[in-house]
Amino acid sequence: MNDVCNAPGLLSIETAISNMLDAISFNKHAETIPVMSSVGRILATDVQSTINVPAHDNSAMDGYALCISDGLTTYTQIGSVFAGQTFDKTLTPGQCVRIMTGAALPAGANAVVMQENATVNNDEITFTGTIEHNNNVRFAGEDLAKNSVVLKAGRKLKGVDVGLLASIGINEVNVYQTLKVAVFSTGDELIEPGNALPAGAIYESNRAVIISELNNPNIEVIDFGIIPDDKTLIQNTFLKADEQADAVISSGGVSVGEADFTKEVLNDIGDIHFWKIAMKPGKPFAFGKLPNSYFFGLPGNPVSAAVTLERLVKPALTKLSGNEPKPTIRLKAVTTQQIKKRPGRTDFQRGIASNDENNNLVVAPVEKQGSGVLSSLSKANCLIVVPAQSGNIAQGETVEIELL
């Protein structure tokens, strides 16, 4: 296979994302699960309502349901109706019933007056204010109409969606099978937390970030741990991961050092679509195809790994899971100090956004911006996006930010 790792030039982040999404095809199977266990899963089929919601015209508040008689302010109460009950008589003009919020509107009723606007004298109820047709009435099918599409296939279900499905009587739902993602880090210098730290070694943190960020009901993470800088071991790990997972995420080994074997292995056993992106942090990022899965080669520096995971890998996994990636929301903020940058790559600087005394959105870069300074991401609440062609940004200029 061609060694495109050494191809000249850097892809823009926009081109890289577009190329990845174009290359990824979705082919997951569906399964049926209880709706109460479906939060975070991806709908495999459209869901239609078999009923109207609400099922009947009902009262929007506690008060009196009445049949309007023009010019009349005092009505005769002929009964009461509570939520879950029905009233078996038809109201005629001048009649009303006591009604509770959510109770079905009796036949003939065409308005509800709140109890605060009613004066009671035995069965004679006098109302103040203007009485208009359909006041405080919720109509059948106002929320969801029978046979309407409630939720479309490809939607990632939220808690409120579960309530919506329950409101139409659904207790089981078709969702795509969970996405299996294999994760491992490479490097002789890496030590698992909890062990003694030898001279020259560092505790491995990238997997902790990756696995934590992928922790959701739609993803099953397979942790392959730390793999030493040995080409055979790295290749065997990739092959095992490829057999078990839909996507393989490695951290480290995609730079240009003599012991960076990941890109060599990927070039041997897979098809590398691209390597190196015009972004900072995160230039050494690899994407491609293994025999059975897609792979994402993240840089070894912790900030680079975290930013490429967020901006590159997550959209790809979203498509691979059956959902449609959505554009990242960006806000405009005014800088409170200079932002240093050299032209050439899109820069994702860690920043702290806040509101000033006039409630305008402002942002300041975190002091230490090195790709190895993971604490900069911990302190930040946003990424300041500085375009590739830009140089230094002066205090008081407007920039775009992405909230973390």
N, C-alpha and C positions, 0 to 999 in steps of 0.2 A: 504494500500500500504506500501511497505517497506520504512523505513526511512533511505535512503542511505546518507542523510546529515551527519550522524555520522559515516560513514564508514571510517576506518583508511586509511592513505596514501594520497598522493597528486598526481594528474595527471600532467604529463608534458604538457606544452602548445601545443606541437605538437600533442600529443594524444588527448587533449581536442578539438582542431580544427578538427582533423580527425573524432572523434566521432560525433561532431555536424554535420558536412557535410554529414556523412553517415546516420544520423538520419533524416535529413531534406529531404522531398519530395516536388517537385514543381508541383502545379496543377492549376496555374492561367489561366483564360480565355483570349482570344484575343479580341481586338477591333480595329477598323479602325479610324485613325485620320489623319488630314492634315500633310503632310511631314514637313511643316514649323513649326509645333508645336511638333516635335518628338525628339528634342534634350534631351538626358538623359533617354529616354525610351528604352525598351528592345524589339528588333525585335522578332516577333512570328513566322515568316516564312522566308525562304530564299528569297532573291530578285535576280531575273535574269534580265539581260539587253535584251530588245527587239530590240536594235539597236547597231550598231558599234559606238564607241566613240574614235576618231572623226569619223563622218559619212563618210568622204571622205579624200583622200590624200590632204594635205594642206601645205602651206608654214609656216616654223618656224620663218620667219623674213621678214622684208621689203627688197625687192630686185627685182631680175629678175628670172622668171622661164624659163628654156630653154630646148630645145631638143639638146642633146650633139652631136656635130660633131667632131670626133677625130682630134686633132691638130688645131682646129679653136679657135681663141680668140675673133674675132669680129662677133657679131650676129645681125640679123635684127629684130627690135622690130615691132610686128604686132598688138599690142593692150595692154590693161591693164585689170587687174581683182582685185577687192577689196573684202574685207571680206563680206560675205553674197551674193556675186554674183558668176556667173559661166561664163566661156568663151566657146563660142559655136563652135570654130574652133579647129582643131587638128594641133598641132605644128609638123613641119618637121625639120630634122636636119639643124641647122644653124639659126633657128628662136627662138625668145624669147618674153615674155610679161612682162610688169611691174606688180609686184604682191605685195600685202600687207600681213602682218602677219595674218594667219588664213584663208586666201582666198583659195578656192578650186583650186587644181592644174589642169591646162588644160590637155586635152588628148594629149598624145605625150610628155609632159614635163617629164623630169627624173632627174632634179636637180634644186636647187635654189642657186643663188649667191647673197650674201649680197650687198646692194647698195653701201657700202663703197669701194667695189672692182670693181666698174663699172665706166667707162668714157663714157659720152653721147655725141654723135655727130649726132643731128637730130634723125633718126631712126636707126643709127648704134651704137651699144653698144659694147665697148671693155672691156673685163674682164682681171683682173690680177690674178695671183696665179693659183693653180691647180684646175681644174674643174673635180669633180668626180661624178659618178652616185649616186643618192639619197642624195646628200649633202643637209642638211637643209630642208628635207622633213619629215613631220609627216604622218604616214600611217594610213589608215582607220582601226579602231579597235585596234590601238596601245595601247590606254589607257584601253578600255573595249571592249571585243569582243562580238558580238551578241550571245545570249543564254548562256553566261557565268554567273556564280554566282558572283554577285557583293558584297553582304553582306550576312552573314549567320545568321540563327535564333540564338537568344541568345546574339547577340551583343548589347552593350549599345551604342546608337547612339551619335556621336560627331557632332559638327558643320560642319566639313568637310564632314561627311557622308551625311548630309542633302544636301550639294552641289553635292555630287556624285549621290544621288538619283535624284536630279533635272536635272543633266546632261543627264540622260536617260529618261527624260520626266515623271517621277513619281510625282504625287501630293498628293497621299494618301498612307499610309503604315499601315501594320498590326503589332500591338505591344501588349505586354501583359498588362493587367490592372495594375494600380498602386498598389503598396504594401501598405497596411494599417498597421501602427505601432502605438500602444498605448504606451504612456509614462507617468509615474508618479513617485514621490519620496515619501518615508515614513519617518516620524520622528516628534515627538512633538516639537523638538527644531527648526524646520525649519519655516522661515518666508519669504513670498514673498517680493522681492525687491519693494521699494516704500512705505512700511509700517514702522511704528516705530519699533525699535528693542528692545524688552524687555530684561531684565537681563537674561543671560544664553542661549539666543537664537542666531541663526545665520541665515544669509540670504541664501536662497536655490539657489545654482548655478549649480547643476548637470543637472537639466532639461534644463537649458539654453545652456549648452554645448551639451547635447544629441540632442536636437531639432535642434540646429544650424548645427551640424555635419550631421544630416539626411536631411537637407534641399536640396532636389534635385527633379527634375520633376518626378522621378519614385517612390517617396515615399510620402504618405499622412500621416502626423503625427496627431494623436488624443491625445490631452493633457488633462490628468485627474488631473493635478495639484499635490498638496501636500496632502497626506493622513496621519492622525495622527496614533500614535502607538496603534491602536485598532484592535484586530484580526478580529472582525466582519466587520469593515469598510474596512480593507485590503482585506478580502475575497470577499466582495461584489464588490469592485473595480476590482479585478482580474476577477470575473465572467462577469461583464459588459464589461470590456476590451476584454475578450475572445470572446464575442458575436460580437464585432464590428471590430476586427482587425485580421490580419494574424500573427502578432508578438506582444508580450507584453514585454516592457522593464521597469523594476522597478529599483529604486536606493535606496539602504539602506535596512537594515533588514535581511541581509543574513550572519551576523556574529554570534557570540555566546552569545550576551548579553541577559538579561532576557526579554527585550522589543523588541527583534528582531523576529517579528512574520512572516515575509515573507516566510521563508523556511518552517515554520509549515503549513501555508496556502497552499503553493504549494504542500506539501506532502499530504495534505488532498484532494485537488481537482484536482491534476494533477499527472504527472509521472516525477519525478526528475531523469534525466539521470546522472548528476554528480554535485558535489559541492566541492569546494576547488581545487585550481590549484597551481602547483609549480612555481609561477611567483611572481615577486615583481616589482611594486605594483600590487595588484589585486588578492590576494589569495582567498578571499571569493567571488566566482563567481558561480552562479547557472544556469544551463541550463536544460530544459525539455519540456514536452508537456502538454498543457491544452487540454480540449475537442476539441476546434476548432483552436487553435493557438499554436505557440511555444513561450516559455518565456525565458527571459534572465534576471537574477537577478544580477545587478551590485552592487559592494561595495558602501558604503556611502561616503568614503573619496574621495574628488574630483579628485585627480590625478589617483587613482585606477579606478574610474568610467570611466575617459576619456581614459585611456590606455586599459582597457578591452573592451570598446566600439570599439576602433580602431583595436585592434588585434584579438578580438574574435567575437564580434557581427557583425561588418561590413562584414566579409567573409560569415557569415551565412545568412545575409540579401541579399547578392549578389546572393547566390544560390536560396534563397526563391523567388527572383524576376525573375528568369529565366535566369540569367547570370551565367557564370562560374568563380568562384573566382580564382584570379591569385596570384601566390606566391609573397610575399612581397620582393621588391628589396632591397638588402643590399649592402653597399659599405664598403670598407676597409679604415680605417683611423688610423693615429698614435696618440697616446695619448700625450698631452702636460703636463700632470700632473698625479699623482696617482689617481686611481679610487678605492675607498674602497668598499669591498663586502665580505660577508660571504658565503661559499659554501652551497648549498641546493636548491636554487630556481633560475630560469632564471631571471635576473635582467634587467629591462628596465630603465636605468638611463637617465635623461634628460641631453642633451648635446648641445654644440654649435660647429658646424663644420665650418671650414674655410680652405682657402688655405694659406700655408706658403710662404715665399719669393721664394721658388723653385717650387711653384705651386703644392706642394704635399698636399693631403687632411689630415688635422689634426683635432683633436676633444678634447674638454675639458668639463668635467662635470659641470653642473650648481651647484653653491655652496650649495643650500639647496635642499635636495633630499627627504624630508618627503612626505608621501602620502597625507598629507593635505595641501601642499604648491602648490596651483594652479598656482601661479606666476612662478614657475619653468618651467611649460609647456609653459606659455606665452613667457618666455625668450628663450626657447630652439628652435632650428631648426631641431633637430634630437633626436632619441632615441639611446642610446648606449646599444647594446645587449651583456650582459655578461652571458655566459653559466652557467647552474646550478652548475656544478662541480667546477667552478672557484672560487678562492679567490680574494685577492687584485690584481689589475692590475697596474704594475709599469709604470712610465713615460717612453715614448719611445716605448712601445709595440703596436702591431697592434690589433685593435678591429674591430668589425663589427658595422655599424650604419644603421639605417633606417631613411631616411629623412622625416620630418613632412611637 
